[in-house]
Amino acid sequence: MNKEQIQSLFANEDVGTVLPEESLSKHTSWKIGGPADVFALPTTVEHLVRIMEIADQHQIPWYVIGKGSNLLVRDGGLRGVVIKLADNFADLQISGNLLTAQGGRSFVSAANHAIRSGLSGLEFATGIPGTVGGAVMMNAGAHGGEVKDVLVECRVLTPKGQIVRLSHADLNFDYRYSCLKDRPAIVLDASFELHSGDPVEMSERVRGWRERRQTTQPLSMPSCGSVFRNPDGAHAGKLIEEAGLKGTRIGGAQISELHGNFIVNTGGAKAIDVIQLIQLVQRTILERYGYELHPEVRIVGEETR
């Protein structure tokens, strides 16, 4: 099935807003990425179920993005249907100590909502610029906290359009990993068990972390955050700095002069520029220090057509 046929299929369905040939550079924090054949913005679970039914029936590839903060889309873009779950799918509810948020809710927003409500346990999320769904999928963490520490359960939509409830144990959490990385599904919502806390104390702690990030990370430039996972016994950013790679540039992409584990878009960067920088870093660190660096960022899509 060609892209025109795919576009026609979704244009005639009640699945939310549908855009053909939408540039994914508008939807990633790196401001990089080619077009999606079909770009869908569902607002209800029913929309999502219908999208998955169509994709399954016609064997159309599908991909879910949130804030695009941990994603590099190659310059040829993504085939099939790209489903964005962000502010269009972001309800949140609190019942006692249980916070439940839809998969598109900003993880930072969910954490700030908890703090304002006097609930502690999600403060670590205030520096993670993705969605609840993405955070669950990769067991996101910072400042000594991880999703696995507070998640009770989540509901996911399978590729066959079935809604399944997964417990904490079902997700097989590990460092920056859940089974959803190997078992594709869409996180509809997730529930977190929190505990009472002092909003003033929590806000002060979060403010301290934010001020530190502002002085150590290039937050004013488009990036995906940390590019590489830390290898056992070492820190990726420190290894990159010691290798003298900070400031190295290929095309419009540059290894940040402020933090070695950030690659920034200085203007007009292509995905291939970033990929070549990633490969350069991997070769250099392996040759000099014997460490294999593995990207945290997901690299998807096709090369330029």
Residue pairs with C-beta under 8 A, 6 or more apart in sequence:
1 58
1 59
1 60
3 20
3 37
3 38
3 79
6 37
6 38
6 58
6 60
6 80
6 81
7 20
7 37
7 38
9 54
9 58
9 60
10 18
10 38
10 40
10 51
10 54
10 81
11 18
11 20
13 50
13 51
13 54
14 47
14 50
15 40
15 42
15 47
15 50
15 51
15 54
16 40
16 41
16 42
16 43
16 44
16 47
16 88
17 40
17 41
17 88
18 38
18 39
18 40
18 41
19 38
19 39
19 40
19 41
20 37
20 38
20 39
21 35
21 36
21 37
22 35
22 36
22 39
22 82
23 33
23 34
23 35
23 77
24 33
24 34
24 35
24 36
24 39
24 65
24 68
24 73
24 77
24 78
24 82
24 301
25 31
25 32
25 33
25 34
25 73
27 33
27 39
27 65
27 68
27 84
28 65
28 68
28 69
28 71
28 72
28 73
28 224
29 67
29 68
29 69
29 71
29 129
29 222
29 223
29 224
29 225
30 68
30 71
30 72
30 222
30 223
30 224
30 265
30 269
30 274
31 222
31 265
31 269
32 72
32 73
32 75
32 222
32 265
32 269
32 270
32 271
32 274
33 68
33 71
33 72
33 73
33 74
33 75
33 77
33 271
33 301
34 73
34 74
34 75
34 76
34 77
34 78
34 271
34 301
34 302
34 304
35 77
35 78
36 77
36 78
36 81
36 82
37 77
37 78
37 79
37 80
37 81
37 82
38 80
38 81
38 82
39 81
39 82
39 84
40 47
40 51
40 81
40 82
40 83
40 84
41 84
41 88
42 48
42 51
42 83
42 85
42 88
42 89
43 88
43 89
45 157
45 163
45 188
48 83
48 157
48 186
48 188
49 157
49 161
49 163
50 161
51 62
51 81
51 83
52 62
52 157
52 158
52 159
52 160
52 161
52 186
53 161
54 60
55 61
55 62
55 80
55 81
55 159
56 159
56 160
56 161
60 80
60 81
61 78
61 79
61 80
61 81
62 80
62 81
62 82
62 83
62 159
63 78
63 80
63 81
63 82
63 83
63 300
64 82
64 83
64 84
64 85
64 133
64 186
65 71
65 82
65 83
65 84
65 85
66 84
66 85
66 86
66 103
66 104
66 130
66 131
66 133
66 134
67 86
67 106
67 129
67 130
67 131
67 134
69 129
69 130
69 134
69 224
69 225
70 130
70 134
70 138
70 224
70 225
70 296
70 297
70 298
71 224
71 297
71 298
71 300
72 224
72 271
72 274
72 275
72 297
72 298
72 299
72 300
73 271
73 300
73 301
74 271
74 272
74 275
74 299
74 300
74 301
74 302
74 303
74 304
75 270
75 271
75 272
75 301
75 303
75 304
76 301
76 302
76 303
76 304
76 305
77 301
77 302
78 300
78 301
78 302
79 302
83 186
84 104
85 102
85 103
85 104
85 131
85 133
85 186
86 104
86 106
86 131
87 104
87 106
88 104
89 102
89 103
89 104
89 105
90 101
90 102
90 104
90 105
90 106
90 109
91 101
91 102
91 105
91 189
92 99
92 100
92 101
92 102
92 105
92 109
92 110
92 113
93 99
93 100
93 101
94 100
94 113
94 114
94 117
94 119
97 119
97 193
97 194
97 195
97 196
98 152
98 191
98 192
98 193
98 194
99 110
99 113
99 114
99 117
99 119
99 122
99 191
99 192
99 194
100 189
100 190
100 191
100 192
101 110
101 132
101 189
101 190
101 192
102 132
102 188
102 189
103 131
103 132
103 133
103 136
103 186
103 187
103 188
103 189
103 190
104 131
104 132
104 133
105 131
105 132
106 129
106 130
106 131
106 132
107 125
107 128
107 129
107 130
107 131
107 132
107 134
107 135
107 140
108 125
108 126
108 127
108 128
108 129
110 122
110 125
110 132
110 192
111 122
111 123
111 124
111 125
111 126
112 126
114 120
114 121
114 122
114 192
114 194
115 122
115 123
115 126
115 197
115 199
115 202
115 203
115 206
116 199
118 196
118 197
118 198
118 199
119 194
119 195
119 196
119 197
120 194
120 195
120 196
120 197
120 202
121 145
121 149
121 150
121 192
121 193
121 194
121 195
121 197
122 145
122 150
122 192
122 194
123 143
123 145
123 202
123 205
123 206
124 141
124 142
124 143
124 144
124 145
124 146
125 135
125 140
125 142
125 145
126 206
126 209
126 210
127 142
127 143
127 209
127 210
127 213
128 135
128 140
128 141
128 142
129 225
130 140
132 187
132 189
132 190
133 186
133 187
133 190
134 140
134 187
135 147
136 147
136 151
136 154
136 171
136 178
136 180
136 187
136 190
137 178
137 180
137 181
137 187
138 176
138 177
138 178
138 181
138 296
139 146
139 147
139 148
139 171
139 173
139 174
139 175
139 176
139 177
139 178
140 146
140 147
140 176
141 147
141 176
143 209
146 173
147 173
147 178
148 168
148 171
148 173
148 178
150 192
150 193
150 194
151 168
151 171
151 190
151 191
151 192
151 193
152 167
152 168
152 191
152 192
152 193
153 165
153 166
153 167
153 168
153 190
153 191
154 165
154 166
154 171
154 187
154 188
154 189
154 190
154 191
155 163
155 164
155 165
155 166
155 187
155 188
155 189
155 190
156 163
156 164
156 166
156 180
156 185
156 186
156 187
156 188
157 163
157 164
157 185
157 186
157 188
158 164
158 185
159 184
159 185
163 188
164 185
170 179
171 178
171 179
171 180
172 178
172 179
175 229
176 229
176 296
180 187
213 219
216 258
216 259
217 256
217 258
217 259
217 262
218 256
218 257
218 258
218 259
218 262
218 264
221 256
221 264
221 265
221 266
222 264
222 265
223 256
223 262
223 263
223 264
223 265
224 263
224 297
225 262
225 296
226 236
226 237
226 261
226 262
226 296
227 236
227 261
227 262
227 263
227 278
227 281
227 295
227 296
227 297
228 236
228 240
228 261
228 281
228 293
228 294
228 295
228 296
229 236
229 293
229 294
229 295
229 296
230 236
231 239
231 291
231 292
231 293
231 294
234 289
234 291
235 261
236 260
236 261
236 285
236 293
237 259
237 260
237 261
237 262
238 260
239 260
239 285
239 289
239 291
239 293
240 246
240 255
240 260
240 261
240 281
240 285
241 260
243 281
243 284
243 285
243 288
243 289
245 255
245 260
245 280
245 281
245 284
246 255
246 256
246 257
246 260
247 254
247 255
247 256
247 257
248 254
248 255
248 277
248 280
249 255
249 266
250 273
250 276
250 277
250 280
251 268
251 269
251 270
251 272
251 273
251 276
252 265
252 266
252 267
252 268
252 269
252 270
252 273
253 263
253 264
253 265
253 266
253 269
253 270
253 273
253 274
253 276
253 277
254 263
254 264
254 266
254 277
255 262
255 263
255 277
255 281
256 262
256 263
256 264
263 274
263 277
263 278
271 299
271 301
272 303
272 304
275 299
278 295
281 293
282 292
282 293
285 291
285 292
285 293
286 292
286 293
